[in-house]
Amino acid sequence: GMFTPTEAAGVTVVYSTLLGTFYYRQLNFRNLPKVFLKSGLESGMVMLLIAMSETFAWFVAADQIPQLIIEWISHVTTSPWAILLLINVFLLLLGIPMETAPALVIVTPILVPVGVAVGIDPIHLGIVVCLNLVLGLITPPVGAVLFAVCGITGMSLDRLSRAIWPPFFVSLGVLAIVTYLPWLSTFLPRLVLGR
């Protein structure tokens, strides 16, 4: 909470530079071109994925696909538990090819009215949405975080895609707990805000 995410990235760069120079003694002026090249390649790979997801998000928004799916969900059932299950499935699938930020911008204005209409707390729904979209980032075969991890570690995407499943299923269990025990998401805000 001391820094914004961008400031934290800058502080991390300074910290890593000091650590690599003075503690490990492996970072020097001779190594800088190699470090810059590797950093540029890894950042470029992630930025390319984000750029492609932004284009995909534009097409999804222009064709009003989330609105159609949410409209269909609201016609299928009015049970809050069933709607949460359908929202989870929809958001997991949406989070695979799409970056979190554009997905949030596209689906949140549609999901909140549907959730409020069936009695789902907006704070609870917001946490469920964020957790779903983050899980989409690690879902093989096109989760953006997988490509970043492969670039940093040198591990093949095939190997990482096989290794990610056990923690992914644990994360799905956590998602189910957060989804169907709403007081876990709303306890602290109610305590602080007095709602």
N, C-alpha and C positions, 0 to 999 in steps of 0.2 A: 503493500500500500504506500510505500514511500515514493515510488516512481510510476509514471505512466508506462505502458508497454514499450513505447519507443525509447523513453529515457532509460528503462531497464536494459534494453538492447545495447545502448551506448555504454552504460556502466559495465555491462558484461564484456564488451570489447576491450575497454580499458583494463579491467581486472584480468582478462585472459592474456593481454599483452604483457602486463607486469609479471604475471605468473610464468608465462613462457620465456620471458627475458631473464628474470632474476632468480626464480626458483628452479625451473627445469633447465635453464640455460641452453635451450634449443632454438630460440627465436632470436635471430640477428639480421643484419642488413642483407646478408647473402641469401637467407631463406625467404625474405619478404616477397620477391616476385612469385615464388612457388605458392606461398600462402595466399597472396592476392588472386592468383589464377584459380586455385582450388575454391576459394570463397566465392569468386565470381561465377564459376561454373555451377556450384551448388545453389547459389541465390538465383541464378538465371533459370535453372530447372524449376524451382519453386514458383518464380514469377511467371514463367510460361504456363504452368498449370493454373495459376490464379487468373491469368489473362484469358485462358480458354474457358474457365468456369464462368467468368464474367460474360463472355459471349453466349455461352449456353444459358445463363440466367436471363439474358435479354430475350432470347427466343422463347424460353419458358414463360416469362412475364408477358411478352407480346401475344402469345397464343392463349393466355389466361388458363394455363394448365392447372396451377394450384387452385384457382377458383372453381374450376370444373370438378376437381377431385374432392374438395371440401364440400361442395354442393351435393355431390353424390353421397359422401359420408353422412351428411345431415339427413338425407332422405332414407338411408339404409336403416338407421336406428336413432333413437333419442336417449338411449342409456349412456350416462357419462362414462361408465367403465368400458363399454364397447367402443364409444367414440375415441377414448384415450388409446385403446388398442389399435384402432384403425389409423389414428394420427401417428402413433409410434411406427407402424409399418410404413406409412407414407413418408415420414420424415427420414427414416433410415435409408429408404431407397433414394430420396431426393438428396440426402447428404453425401451419397457416394460420388456422383459426378460433379456436384456443385460445391463451391466454397461456402463456408458458414455465413459470412457477412451478407452476400447477396441473397442467400436462402432466407435468412432472418428478415431481411427487408421485404422480400416477396410474400412469405407466408404468414408472418405475424399479424398484419392487419386483417387477414382472412380468418385465422384460427381463433383469435381472441373473442370476436363476437359469437362464433359458434360455441366455444367453450363456456363463455358467460351465459349464453342462452340455456345451456343444459346444467348449469350450476357448478362448473369447474372454476376454482379460484384462479385468477389471472397470474398470480405469483407462481403457483404450482404449475400451471400450464407453461409459463415462461421457462422454468427450470427443466421441465420435460422436453420442451422444444430444443433448448440449448444442448442438453445431454444427448439427445437423438442426433443432432447435426454433427456434434463432435465425434460420436461413434461412427457416423458416415465417413469421416475423414480417415479412419483406420480400416475401413472395410475393403478387402480385396475385391476386384483386381485394380481399381482405379482410385483408391483413397489417396488424397494428396499427401498426407503425412507419410504414407508408405514410401513414396518416391523420395521425400526428403531424407528419411532414415536410410534408405538404400544409398543415396548420394553421400551421406556423411560416413556411414560405416563401410561402404564398399560391398555390402551383402547383396546378393541377387534378389530381385523382386519375387522370384519363384520360392526361394528359401524363406524369405520374410513372410510371404503370403501363407505358407504352411505353418509357420511358427506363431502367427498372430491369433489363430483361432482359439486356443485355450483362454488367453486373457480377454478376448473379444466376448466369449460366452459368459465369462464372469461379469464383464461390463453389461451384458444384456440382463443378467440377474439383478445387478444394481439398478439398471433402468426400470425393471419391473417393480422393484421395491419402491423406488422414488415415484413411479407412476401410480401405484395402487395403495401407497401409504402417504396421502397428501400432507399429513401433519408434519412429516419430516421436512418438507419444503416450506411450510408456512409457520412453523413454530417460532423460529427466531424473528421473522418480520412482524408477527403478531405481538411478540414480547416487546420488541423495540418500538414499533409503531402504535401499539395498543389497539390494533384492529380487531 
